[in-house]
Amino acid sequence: MSDDRLIVALDVPNVLDGLALATKLGDAVNFYKIGLGMLTGGGMALANELKADHGKRIFMDMKFFDIGATVEAAVRGMAQFDLDLLTVHGDPHVVAAAKQGASGSNMKIMAVTILTSLDRKDLDASCIKAGNITDLVQERAGLAFLAGADGVIASPQEATMIRALPEADGKLIVTPGVRPVGAALGDQKRVATPTQAIADGVDHIVVGRPIWQAADPRAAALAITAEMASA
């Protein structure tokens, strides 16, 4: 009944809330994202329980960024937990170090291009070079692939351009910023519907609040799965 193209973000305060949500979703969802905000709330314990006891797939969204040796050591530590996906920032030196840390495991390294909550004004405030965000995302994605990334995290609005890159052949595109028709945008600025994202070449979509804030999370997840099936 589940569709692994849907990854549900467990952006909840702690392990107990995460397990309660996973129980409500049951076999409607097989793939979960655990982010940095949940790390101090028992995120690794939750990942292990969902993986070992419930057979779920796990995407750890840590967005590591540091000097190469530190990234490599951090990723090596994460690789021992049989995770499916792990994010790092898409800078080539970070990606290359992460791939070294993940060697010998099946964990895929996903590069973050530009956060989907950012727009050009935000980039200017951070002294990021001038240019259209879409062009910058495509450039960063290409560099990350060349550095060894197994895939990228990007807005669905950039998916078509990334998929067209020669370097993207056989690589994954995972996108947050996906909102079902009629859902509130929240803090996301570059969004698309599940149907549009899949049609544009995205492999997995990440959805959080539209599911866990719904009166019936399971029904909300199944509705998104149905939307994707129509793509």
N, C-alpha and C positions, 0 to 999 in steps of 0.2 A: 504493500500500500504506500510505502514511503518512496520518495524520489530523492536520490542523493544529490541532485542538482540544488536542492534547497538546504542551506545551512542555517540553523537557528542560532542566533546570538543569545547566549545566556548572560545577558547584562543585568544580573540580579545580585543582591548584596552578599550572599553566602552559599555554602554547599547545600544547606537544607532547602533554601528557596530554589536552587538549581535542580535538585533532585525532584522536588515537588512539581516543577514545571515539566521536567522530562517525563514524569509519571503521567501527568495529564495528557501529554502529547502521544505517549505510547508508541505504537508502530507507525504513526503518521509521520514521524521524523527519525532519521537515522544518522544525521550529521549535525554536530554542535560546535559552535565557536565559543571559546572561553578567552576573555580579554584581560588586559593588564589590570583593569579595575577590580577583577575578581581574584587576583593573585593572592592578596592578603586575606581574602575571605575563604581561602581553602581551594583555590582554583585547580591546583595540581591534584589534590585529593579527589575533587569532583571529576576531573579528566580521567583519572585512574579508575574510579568506580564505574563511570559510564562506559569506558572501554572494556575493562576486564569483566564486569558483572552483567553488563547489558548489551555488549557487542556493538556499541555505537562507534562511529568515526569521530575523530577529534581534530579540530583546527585551533591551535593555540596562537592567539593574535597578540604577540608580545612586542612587535615592532622594534627589535633590538637595533641599537645604534651605538657604536663605541669604536675604539681602536681594534684592529684586526685580531690580535691575540685574545682580547677579552670577549669579542663576539664568538670566536671559534670555541673558546672554553664554555661559554654559556650555551651555545647550540649543542655541543657535545653532551652537556649535562641533560638537556632536554631530550636528546635522541634516545636516551635509555628508557624512555617511557612509552615507546611504541606509538607515538603520535603520527597523525597523517599529514598535517600541514603546519608550518610555522612561519610567521612573518618576520622579516627584517626590513630595514629601510633599504631602498633600491640603489644606494651609492655602490659603485662597483667594488670598492675595497671591502665593504661590509658583506656584500653577497658572496664574494670569493671566500672570505673567511668563514662564513656560515656554511658554505658547501663543504669546506674542509671539516668543520665540526660535525656535520651530518653524515660524513662518509661511513659506509658500513651499515647504515640504517636505511629504512624505507621512507623516512620522513622527507617530505618535499619542502624546499625553501621557496617561499613566496615573497617577492619584492614589492614593497610599497612604493608607488610612483609619487603621486601627490595626494595627500589626504582629501577625501571627498567632501569634507566639511570646509575646505579652504577655497577662496576665490582669489582673483587677481589682486585685490586690495590687501588680502592677508599676506600674499607672497611679497608684495612691495614692502610691507611692514617688517618682513623678515629678511630683506635685502636679497631676495631671490632674483636671478637675472630676468630682464624684461622678456616678454614674449607671451603669446597666447597659451593658456593653460593646456589646451589640447595638444599643441605642438610640443610643449615641454614634457607632458606625460608620455607621448610617443617616443621622444628622444630618450627619456629615462628608462622606459621599458626596453628599448633596444639595447641600451648599455647594460642593463641588468641581465638580459638574456645572454649577452656575450660574456658576462662574468660568471655565468653558470646557473642562474635562477631557473627553477623548474616552472615558474609561473609568476604572474604579477597580480597585485591588487589594484584595481583601477575603477573609476566611475564607468557605469554602463555607457555613458555618452562618448567615451573614448575607445570602447571595445572594438568597434569596426576597424578603426585605424590601427590599433595594436595587432588585431588578428591578421591584418594585411602585411605586417612586417615579415620579411623572409626569416628573421630570427625567431619568430613566434611559432614556427611549425612544430607541432607536437607539444607545445607549452600550454599551461593552464591560465585561464583568466577568471579570477574570482572578484565579484563586485559587491560591495556594500552600496548604500544609497539606493536600494530598491524598495519601492513602495507600491503596494497594491492599489488599484484604481480607487480613488476616494480617500486614501489614507493621508494623515497629516505628514508634512515633510520633516518635522522636528528640526534637528540641527544640520541636516543634510542640505547641500546647496546644488549638487549635480546628481540628479535622480532619474530613474526610469521605472516603468512598470515591469513585473516579471516577464510578461510576454515579449516586450520590446528588448529586454536584456538578453534573453535566450536567442531571439531572432538575430541579434547583433553579434553573436558568437561567444557569449559568456558561457563558461562551463559550470560555474556555481554562483548562486546568488546568496547573499547574507541578509537575513531579515530578523529584526529583534522586536522592537516595540509594537509593530502592527500585530504580532502574534502574542507576546506575553502580556500585553495590555488589553487584549481582547476579552470579552466576556466568556468566550469559549475558545481557548487557544488551539485546541485540536481542530475545530471547525475552521479557524482562520488559516492554519497550516494546510489543511486539505484544499481550501479554496485557492491558495497560492499554487499548490501542486497542479490543480486543475487549470489555472491560468497558464502555467508553463507548458502544460501538455497541448495547449491550443496554439503555441508558437509555431 
